[in-house]
Amino acid sequence: MSLLAVPGPAAADGPHGVDDLRPGAHVADQGDANSRLDGRGVQFLPRRDVPEPPDVTALSWMVTDMASGKVLAAKDAHRPLPPASTLKALFAVTVLPRFSQEKVHTVSLRDLAGIEAGSSLAGLKEDLPYRVADLWHGVFLRSGSDAVHTLAGMNGGWDKTIDDMQATARRLGARDTTVESADGFDTPGQFSSAYDLTLFGRAGLTDPDFAYFASTKQAELPEDGGPDAFGIQNTNRLLVGSHGVRPYNGLIGVKNGYTTHAGNTLIAAARRDGRTLLVTVMNPQSGSRNAVYEETRSLLDWGFEAAPRAAAVGMLPVMAPGDSGDEPQRVVHRSQPVTPLHRAAAAAQTDAEAHARYRWFLYAAGAVGVIAVAGLGTGLWWRRRKPAGSRDGEPG
């Protein structure tokens, strides 16, 4: 079943019902719709039988109905803030379609060079062969900068990948995002917004591989085992249930993050009763260790209650074909065992393209018109190499 399926019939609310999915439906003032998202503070249109959104402490947040693109409520949706590792969602939208998940790459010292002190690591080892799927497990589950650096090297290098990510953001209509570090590490001049991160999460979920990795709770690294293998668990506490956080019923994933300057950030998608919601939360101020997860829970609960009758305060742009990233070589997840890399790396490399990946069925529901954003200035080149000191990953 599609994660973005259209909900079933609802009570009448005009000739097309409350769940009319036509662009602009249920926006109280269509001419002013998206300008509301430019406004300061909480944006919500009171309506009979629609509860007000919860009072949360995040500097910025947004609740979106995925199938229709309706923004149900938001606070400072375009406020530029450091994104931390939620920026890896843009990295994945950009790079994930470019390599078969069965491609084998032996990690080199060069791949691991330039990782900033304090970065989250997946635990990749030099001179050990990994499938691309292993590297993506490292990105999504452990927020591993070593996995990001390795994939960026395969993509043509760190700077090229940053430029590619900026181009993808521009194509998706993200106007608030400036990429200076592909892994989301705190870097001068790097910003995104709840609005833009929502665009990245939505685009990612149209890719079956992205959806698979974003929802994976545990994995073996490397996946096929061997003497160097070890288990890893997703650091998204709302997905796995850990550190005092209960798992959220229906959560799909997507990506969490933390750095010193960004605080906690989270893009979270969940599905209930045929409806998929996407909530983005940036930098809660309550001081609670689990605030980003509990505030996301509150916004999801509110969204599922409010969505059938809520008026939109804005609409996401309609995605056009190809807006989710480059034309993918669609690689689904394999259904048969693989030759262990630690026993036969050369054979695995020869045969890698022959293996199919496990299929994760997922369909896109409407997509996005392009809004231009400013590109990278040449003066930012130096900043990519001189990030401010920061800790990246999950707080202890």
Secondary structure, 3 states (H helix, E strand, C coil): CCCCCCCCCCCCCCCCCCCCCCCCCCECCHHHHHHHCCCCCEECCCECCECCCCCCCCCEEEEEECCCCEEEEEECCCCCECCHHHHHHHHHHHHHHHCCCCCEEECCCCCCCCCCCCCCCCCCCCCCEEEHHHHHHHHHHHCCHHHHHHHHHHCCCHHHHHHHHHHHHHHHCCCCCECCCCCCCCCCCCEECHHHHHHHHHHHHCCHHHHHHHHCCEEEECCCCCCCCEEEECCCHHHHCCCCCCCCCCEEEEEEEEECCCEEEEEEEEEECCEEEEEEEECCCCCCCCHHHHHHHHHHHHHHHHCCCCCECEECCCECCCCCCCCCCCCCECCCCCCCCCCCHHHHHHHHHHCCEECCCCCCCCCECCCCCCCCCHHHCHHHHCCCCCCECCCC
